[in-house]
């Protein structure tokens, strides 16, 4: 059973974009209890965001080259079970449709038995070179969203 999504979607919204990657916690990721320190989960979520951005042509550098920064506004984690050293985990990353100039990501980490270990989300805003928050999507992202909405991504 999949966990309930953090983001509400309307029936007419396109299906979320997604990617699945694997990662293995490093020794330096551990805390004194020999489990992954909670602060490292943000880096794992970042790996998912980077992979999804690269897959769909909206990486950090794609935005940056257009004069747009996409700073993190909010991040949330729901820890179910701790992650352990030298075990491989599956990270599913989803980008949910939003009419605003922002990126709504959802994350799910599973172990090798497909048990949910951690879930969470992040929200990123779009700002221009003067640090002004964008209300409208920048043209290159608007074009990508039109392709997404038409079901061609």
N, C-alpha and C positions, 0 to 999 in steps of 0.2 A: 504494500500500500504506500503510495506516495504521500509525503506530507502536504498539507494545505499550503498553497502559495501565499507569499507575503503581499503580493500585489493583486488588486482586483482588476479584472479585465472585462470588457464588454464583449458580447457575442460577435460583434463586427470587427473586433481587433484581430490583427494577424497573429498567428501562432508565434510564441517566443522563439527567438534565435537561440541556438544552443551549441555547446561543444562539451566533450568529455575528455579529460586528460587524466593521466596517472602521475602520482608523485610519491616519494618515499621520504619521510622525515629524516633529517640529518642528526648526528649526535649533538651538534651545536643548537638544535631546536629544543632540546630537553630541559626540563626544570629539575630541581633537586629530588623530585619524586619519580624521576625517570619516565615521565610522560611529556608530551609536547606542551611547552609553555603557552598559555592562552594568547599571548601577544603575537605569536607566530601564525595564528590562523589568518590574520589580515594579509600576510605575505602569500599564503596559499590561495586565498580568494583573488589576490592580485594576479597570480599565475593564470587563473581562469579568465579573468578580464582581459589579460594580454593575449591569450590564445584565441579568445572569441573575437577580439578586435582585429587580430591578424587574419583570421579566417574570413571575416566579412568586409575587410577594407575600411575599418574605422579604428585603427590603432591610435595610441597616444600621439605618435608622430604624424599620422594623417590629420588629426585635429590641429596639432602644433604648426604644421606647415601652412595651414589655412588661418593662422593667427588666433586659434581658439585653444584655451586650456580647459581641462575637465577635472576640476578639483573635487575631492571627496567631500560630500556634505554630511553624509550619515553612513554608519556601518553598524551592523547588528549581528550577534552570534547567538545561536542556541546550541549549547554543548549537550550532547546526549551521552557519549562515551569518549574517554580520552584516546588520543592517537598515540601510537607507540613507535619507538625507534626501529628502523629496518623493516617495517611492514609497509606494503604498498597499498595505497588508497586510490579510489576513483573520485575525481572531483567533477561534478556536473555544474556547468555554468549556463545560466539562462539570461537573456536580455528581453525584458518585457516591453511591449509597445507603450508609448506615452506620447500624447499630443504635444507636450511641452518640450522645451530644449533641455532635456535631462536624460540621464541613463539610469534605468532601474534594473539592477542585476540581482539575481537570486543564485544561491550556491547550495549544493548538497554534497557532503563527503560520505562515501560508503567504504566499508571494509571489503575484504575478499569474499565474505559470505553475503554481500549485498545488504548489510545492516546499516541503517543510517547512523552515522557517528556525530555529525555536526551539520547544522543548516544555518543559513543566514542570508543577509542581503546588504547591498550598498546602493547608495544614490549619489550620482555625480551630476553637478551642474555644469553649464557651459558659460565661460566668461571670455570676453574679448581682451585685447592687449591693454586696455585701460582699466581692467579689473571690473568692468561692467557686466552684470549678469544678463545673459541673453534671454529674451522672451521667445523669440522665434528661432527655429532650428537654422543653423548656417546652411547655405545653399548645397554644399557637397553632401551634408548629412541628410538634408531634406530629400535630395535625389535618391540617396540610398534607401531612405524610408519609403519612398514611392515604390521602389523595386520590391522592398520587403512586403509592403501592403498588397502589391499585385500578386504575391505568392512566388516570385521568381528568385528568392534567396533561399 
